Amino acid sequence: MSRHDAIKRFHEGGDDLVSDGQAAELPVPDTDVPMVSRSVRLPVETYERVREAAEARGIGVTTLMRQWIEAGLADLDDSATVSLADVRRAIAALAHPTAA
């Protein structure tokens, strides 16, 4: 159907212009906390690195970006949290220093 025909049918009350197909499957938010959506411009290479890092962790890109922002903010006010795995690696590195 051409654009002109669709506009004409719309103005004539054509109710067959909207599909009765299946409902769209929307993503489920990963939190109950109210969120604010912001747009961030990134170079393609940077976005691809973030996407790969998120994929390796099995999480979404925005979830990873949010985690990084929260970690950066925590670092600003000295309330940073670190993962137990990072603490264990740091202790192991101190216990077994490599020869320089």
N, CA and C atoms as a LAMMPS dump frame, in Angstrom:
ITEM: TIMESTEP
0
ITEM: NUMBER OF ATOMS
300
ITEM: BOX BOUNDS ff ff ff
-5.0000000000000000e+02 5.0000000000000000e+02
-5.0000000000000000e+02 5.0000000000000000e+02
-5.0000000000000000e+02 5.0000000000000000e+02
ITEM: ATOMS id mol type element x y z
1 1 1 N 0.846 -1.166 0
2 1 2 C 0 0 0
3 1 3 C 0.896 1.235 0
4 2 1 N 0.552 2.185 -0.819
5 2 2 C 1.353 3.412 -0.895
6 2 3 C 1.053 4.31 0.292
7 3 1 N 1.938 5.248 0.52
8 3 2 C 1.74 6.202 1.616
9 3 3 C 0.441 6.969 1.421
10 4 1 N 0.189 7.391 0.194
11 4 2 C -1.027 8.146 -0.119
12 4 3 C -2.273 7.327 0.207
13 5 1 N -2.272 6.053 -0.202
14 5 2 C -3.421 5.182 0.088
15 5 3 C -3.603 4.964 1.585
16 6 1 N -2.493 4.818 2.318
17 6 2 C -2.579 4.609 3.76
18 6 3 C -3.163 5.841 4.452
19 7 1 N -2.741 7.026 4.037
20 7 2 C -3.275 8.26 4.623
21 7 3 C -4.764 8.378 4.324
22 8 1 N -5.157 8.076 3.102
23 8 2 C -6.565 8.14 2.719
24 8 3 C -7.388 7.168 3.557
25 9 1 N -6.909 5.932 3.715
26 9 2 C -7.641 4.94 4.516
27 9 3 C -7.713 5.348 5.973
28 10 1 N -6.648 5.969 6.484
29 10 2 C -6.64 6.434 7.868
30 10 3 C -7.743 7.468 8.077
31 11 1 N -7.822 8.434 7.18
32 11 2 C -8.828 9.497 7.307
33 11 3 C -10.238 8.97 7.09
34 12 1 N -10.371 7.877 6.397
35 12 2 C -11.686 7.259 6.199
36 12 3 C -12.053 6.324 7.357
37 13 1 N -11.157 6.229 8.345
38 13 2 C -11.442 5.376 9.502
39 13 3 C -11.031 3.938 9.312
40 14 1 N -10.106 3.692 8.436
41 14 2 C -9.641 2.322 8.192
42 14 3 C -9.016 1.729 9.436
43 15 1 N -9.658 0.725 10.009
44 15 2 C -9.15 0.127 11.235
45 15 3 C -8.219 -1.048 10.967
46 16 1 N -7.943 -1.35 9.729
47 16 2 C -7.05 -2.458 9.408
48 16 3 C -5.594 -1.993 9.243
49 17 1 N -5.32 -0.749 9.619
50 17 2 C -3.967 -0.23 9.491
51 17 3 C -3.083 -0.62 10.664
52 18 1 N -3.689 -1.048 11.769
53 18 2 C -2.941 -1.456 12.945
54 18 3 C -3.003 -2.971 13.049
55 19 1 N -1.852 -3.574 13.227
56 19 2 C -1.771 -5.029 13.291
57 19 3 C -2.354 -5.567 14.587
58 20 1 N -3.008 -6.718 14.503
59 20 2 C -3.493 -7.43 15.687
60 20 3 C -2.542 -8.564 16.018
61 21 1 N -1.267 -8.407 15.658
62 21 2 C -0.259 -9.452 15.868
63 21 3 C 0.057 -9.65 17.339
64 22 1 N 1.109 -10.382 17.59
65 22 2 C 1.523 -10.692 18.953
66 22 3 C 2.015 -9.439 19.669
67 23 1 N 1.834 -9.438 20.988
68 23 2 C 2.314 -8.32 21.804
69 23 3 C 3.84 -8.285 21.777
70 24 1 N 4.379 -7.101 21.824
71 24 2 C 5.833 -6.938 21.841
72 24 3 C 6.397 -7.425 23.166
73 25 1 N 7.556 -8.078 23.108
74 25 2 C 8.233 -8.513 24.323
75 25 3 C 9.227 -7.434 24.72
76 26 1 N 8.916 -6.731 25.805
77 26 2 C 9.781 -5.66 26.272
78 26 3 C 10.782 -6.198 27.28
79 27 1 N 11.974 -5.617 27.345
80 27 2 C 12.968 -6.09 28.311
81 27 3 C 12.497 -5.82 29.74
82 28 1 N 12.868 -6.717 30.637
83 28 2 C 12.524 -6.571 32.044
84 28 3 C 13.637 -5.791 32.737
85 29 1 N 13.295 -4.713 33.445
86 29 2 C 14.344 -3.957 34.144
87 29 3 C 15.065 -4.84 35.156
88 30 1 N 16.362 -4.565 35.379
89 30 2 C 17.148 -5.376 36.305
90 30 3 C 17.128 -4.818 37.721
91 31 1 N 16.232 -3.875 38
92 31 2 C 16.151 -3.274 39.328
93 31 3 C 14.78 -2.664 39.551
94 32 1 N 14.395 -2.546 40.819
95 32 2 C 13.145 -1.873 41.171
96 32 3 C 13.372 -0.396 41.474
97 33 1 N 14.63 0.031 41.468
98 33 2 C 14.982 1.414 41.764
99 33 3 C 14.62 2.287 40.559
100 34 1 N 13.943 3.414 40.784
101 34 2 C 13.641 4.307 39.655
102 34 3 C 14.93 4.736 38.961
103 35 1 N 14.906 4.751 37.655
104 35 2 C 16.094 5.064 36.866
105 35 3 C 15.853 6.289 35.983
106 36 1 N 16.946 6.924 35.618
107 36 2 C 16.945 8.045 34.682
108 36 3 C 17.731 7.592 33.466
109 37 1 N 17.189 7.803 32.302
110 37 2 C 17.875 7.424 31.078
111 37 3 C 18.645 8.628 30.538
112 38 1 N 19.928 8.411 30.209
113 38 2 C 20.769 9.454 29.648
114 38 3 C 21.47 8.893 28.42
115 39 1 N 21.694 9.737 27.47
116 39 2 C 22.407 9.338 26.267
117 39 3 C 23.886 9.657 26.425
118 40 1 N 24.741 8.713 26.036
119 40 2 C 26.19 8.919 26.11
120 40 3 C 26.779 8.637 24.742
121 41 1 N 27.559 9.568 24.236
122 41 2 C 28.203 9.384 22.936
123 41 3 C 29.574 8.766 23.164
124 42 1 N 29.813 7.621 22.535
125 42 2 C 31.09 6.93 22.667
126 42 3 C 31.647 6.636 21.283
127 43 1 N 32.967 6.638 21.152
128 43 2 C 33.545 6.157 19.896
129 43 3 C 33.165 4.689 19.713
130 44 1 N 33.014 4.258 18.489
131 44 2 C 32.609 2.881 18.193
132 44 3 C 33.548 1.881 18.867
133 45 1 N 34.854 2.147 18.808
134 45 2 C 35.818 1.217 19.396
135 45 3 C 35.596 1.083 20.907
136 46 1 N 35.311 2.197 21.575
137 46 2 C 35.064 2.163 23.019
138 46 3 C 33.804 1.374 23.319
139 47 1 N 32.747 1.638 22.563
140 47 2 C 31.498 0.9 22.787
141 47 3 C 31.706 -0.601 22.589
142 48 1 N 32.446 -0.976 21.56
143 48 2 C 32.684 -2.4 21.306
144 48 3 C 33.447 -3.044 22.457
145 49 1 N 34.396 -2.335 23.033
146 49 2 C 35.137 -2.862 24.188
147 49 3 C 34.213 -3.038 25.391
148 50 1 N 33.342 -2.064 25.611
149 50 2 C 32.382 -2.164 26.72
150 50 3 C 31.427 -3.327 26.472
151 51 1 N 30.939 -3.455 25.243
152 51 2 C 30.008 -4.532 24.907
153 51 3 C 30.656 -5.896 25.138
154 52 1 N 31.914 -6.038 24.712
155 52 2 C 32.629 -7.302 24.9
156 52 3 C 32.837 -7.602 26.384
157 53 1 N 33.168 -6.564 27.169
158 53 2 C 33.358 -6.751 28.614
159 53 3 C 32.053 -7.164 29.281
160 54 1 N 30.963 -6.558 28.875
161 54 2 C 29.655 -6.908 29.445
162 54 3 C 29.273 -8.333 29.059
163 55 1 N 29.502 -8.678 27.8
164 55 2 C 29.187 -10.032 27.327
165 55 3 C 30.002 -11.072 28.089
166 56 1 N 31.269 -10.791 28.344
167 56 2 C 32.123 -11.732 29.079
168 56 3 C 31.63 -11.935 30.508
169 57 1 N 30.966 -10.907 31.065
170 57 2 C 30.437 -11.001 32.424
171 57 3 C 29.003 -11.523 32.455
172 58 1 N 28.405 -11.672 31.282
173 58 2 C 27.029 -12.166 31.21
174 58 3 C 25.997 -11.142 31.658
175 59 1 N 26.305 -9.855 31.466
176 59 2 C 25.375 -8.791 31.834
177 59 3 C 25.204 -7.842 30.658
178 60 1 N 24.221 -6.964 30.766
179 60 2 C 23.976 -5.992 29.717
180 60 3 C 24.967 -4.844 29.752
181 61 1 N 25.098 -4.17 28.625
182 61 2 C 26.029 -3.043 28.509
183 61 3 C 25.678 -1.947 29.505
184 62 1 N 24.395 -1.574 29.6
185 62 2 C 24.03 -0.491 30.513
186 62 3 C 24.239 -0.889 31.965
187 63 1 N 24.045 -2.166 32.282
188 63 2 C 24.298 -2.631 33.648
189 63 3 C 25.773 -2.478 33.992
190 64 1 N 26.647 -2.874 33.074
191 64 2 C 28.087 -2.739 33.306
192 64 3 C 28.489 -1.269 33.427
193 65 1 N 27.968 -0.432 32.55
194 65 2 C 28.299 0.991 32.608
195 65 3 C 27.841 1.585 33.938
196 66 1 N 26.656 1.196 34.395
197 66 2 C 26.152 1.683 35.672
198 66 3 C 27.063 1.237 36.817
199 67 1 N 27.513 -0.032 36.776
200 67 2 C 28.424 -0.535 37.805
201 67 3 C 29.722 0.261 37.821
202 68 1 N 30.27 0.545 36.636
203 68 2 C 31.511 1.303 36.559
204 68 3 C 31.327 2.725 37.089
205 69 1 N 30.206 3.344 36.764
206 69 2 C 29.946 4.706 37.249
207 69 3 C 29.805 4.704 38.761
208 70 1 N 29.054 3.732 39.292
209 70 2 C 28.882 3.642 40.741
210 70 3 C 30.221 3.391 41.439
211 71 1 N 31.083 2.551 40.861
212 71 2 C 32.402 2.294 41.44
213 71 3 C 33.252 3.559 41.412
214 72 1 N 33.19 4.304 40.319
215 72 2 C 33.941 5.555 40.218
216 72 3 C 33.468 6.579 41.236
217 73 1 N 32.156 6.672 41.43
218 73 2 C 31.62 7.603 42.424
219 73 3 C 32.003 7.184 43.835
220 74 1 N 31.968 5.885 44.1
221 74 2 C 32.364 5.392 45.418
222 74 3 C 33.823 5.712 45.681
223 75 1 N 34.646 5.633 44.645
224 75 2 C 36.072 5.947 44.783
225 75 3 C 36.279 7.416 45.122
226 76 1 N 35.413 8.276 44.608
227 76 2 C 35.527 9.705 44.893
228 76 3 C 35.307 10.023 46.361
229 77 1 N 34.42 9.257 47.008
230 77 2 C 34.14 9.551 48.424
231 77 3 C 34.727 8.498 49.357
232 78 1 N 35.716 7.775 48.883
233 78 2 C 36.427 6.77 49.681
234 78 3 C 35.525 5.701 50.283
235 79 1 N 34.401 5.42 49.623
236 79 2 C 33.533 4.343 50.101
237 79 3 C 33.524 3.203 49.084
238 80 1 N 34.629 3.08 48.367
239 80 2 C 34.716 2.084 47.301
240 80 3 C 34.54 0.676 47.84
241 81 1 N 33.858 -0.133 47.054
242 81 2 C 33.726 -1.547 47.367
243 81 3 C 34.476 -2.333 46.313
244 82 1 N 35.063 -3.434 46.72
245 82 2 C 35.776 -4.288 45.78
246 82 3 C 35.238 -5.703 45.906
247 83 1 N 35.387 -6.458 44.855
248 83 2 C 34.913 -7.834 44.897
249 83 3 C 35.863 -8.684 45.74
250 84 1 N 35.321 -9.737 46.311
251 84 2 C 36.121 -10.657 47.112
252 84 3 C 37.225 -11.277 46.259
253 85 1 N 36.925 -11.56 45.003
254 85 2 C 37.929 -12.141 44.106
255 85 3 C 39.115 -11.188 43.936
256 86 1 N 38.842 -9.88 43.822
257 86 2 C 39.928 -8.901 43.69
258 86 3 C 40.777 -8.848 44.957
259 87 1 N 40.13 -8.93 46.119
260 87 2 C 40.865 -8.926 47.387
261 87 3 C 41.762 -10.156 47.465
262 88 1 N 41.232 -11.309 47.11
263 88 2 C 42.02 -12.549 47.152
264 88 3 C 43.221 -12.471 46.213
265 89 1 N 43.025 -11.922 45.005
266 89 2 C 44.129 -11.784 44.055
267 89 3 C 45.201 -10.848 44.61
268 90 1 N 44.774 -9.75 45.23
269 90 2 C 45.736 -8.798 45.791
270 90 3 C 46.538 -9.436 46.919
271 91 1 N 45.862 -10.193 47.778
272 91 2 C 46.56 -10.864 48.884
273 91 3 C 47.533 -11.902 48.343
274 92 1 N 47.093 -12.663 47.343
275 92 2 C 47.969 -13.677 46.753
276 92 3 C 49.188 -13.023 46.115
277 93 1 N 48.999 -11.884 45.469
278 93 2 C 50.122 -11.187 44.836
279 93 3 C 51.11 -10.688 45.885
280 94 1 N 50.606 -10.246 47.023
281 94 2 C 51.494 -9.784 48.105
282 94 3 C 52.242 -10.946 48.741
283 95 1 N 51.579 -12.101 48.843
284 95 2 C 52.186 -13.269 49.449
285 95 3 C 53.254 -13.879 48.571
286 96 1 N 53.105 -13.728 47.264
287 96 2 C 54.052 -14.348 46.312
288 96 3 C 54.492 -13.302 45.295
289 97 1 N 55.309 -12.33 45.712
290 97 2 C 55.732 -11.297 44.768
291 97 3 C 56.576 -11.901 43.648
292 98 1 N 56.412 -11.357 42.476
293 98 2 C 57.188 -11.826 41.327
294 98 3 C 58.533 -11.117 41.309
295 99 1 N 59.515 -11.785 40.791
296 99 2 C 60.864 -11.203 40.702
297 99 3 C 60.863 -10.115 39.653
298 100 1 N 61.491 -9.001 39.971
299 100 2 C 61.518 -7.877 39.035
300 100 3 C 62.719 -7.946 38.142
